[in-house]
Amino acid sequence: MKLLKLAVIALFTLGIVSNANAQDENNPIALGFGVNVIDLSDYPGSTQNWNFLGSLSRVSYDKYLEKGFTLQSAITVNNLTKDGVDGDSMEKALYWSADLSVKYDLNNLVGETTQWFDPYVFIGGSYVNVGDASEGMLNLGTGFNTWFTENIGLNTQLSYRKGFSDEVAEHWQPSLGLVYRFGGK
């Protein structure tokens, strides 16, 4: 147990003292791999209505543009088995989406807070397919990267998805994954 505590302290210290910066022209490309949850609740946080696939279910590719803006594309897969609240539900079926979003690094707005924490907001669109239903959806959200080294970090993101018709119910999509950035000069 002492060895585990020592390893956690060492990893935390490495994350604090390592020379990590936000994704920028020195690290313009990032690849992410992780998991996602489809939450049919009115508000995020309750795990009662979570639909979760117990394996790799989200892959993302980020390309830094300029002045704190990054273009992110992502593909997610999930398996819907739980209904939402207040009659909101989607067909119990395979869920998949293809997303394209523009992220803005909040460190550019408030100044560099730390070298290991990069919060951001994003807006974008998705093509979502659930069984026989599909539709384009608007994505709004927030997230952050926690960098353990200059190139490896943990990504946490929360997305709200609102459709333009009633084919697919509006929903939340939290995700968690590892991110690797590269392509520096």
PyMOL commands that set and color helices and strands:
alter all, ss='L'
color gray80, all
select helices_A, chain A and resi 2-17+47-49+107-110
alter helices_A, ss='H'
color red, helices_A
select strands_A, chain A and resi 29-39+50-52+58-66+69-79+94-105+117-130+133-147+152-163+171-182
alter strands_A, ss='S'
color yellow, strands_A
deselect
rebuild
show_as cartoon
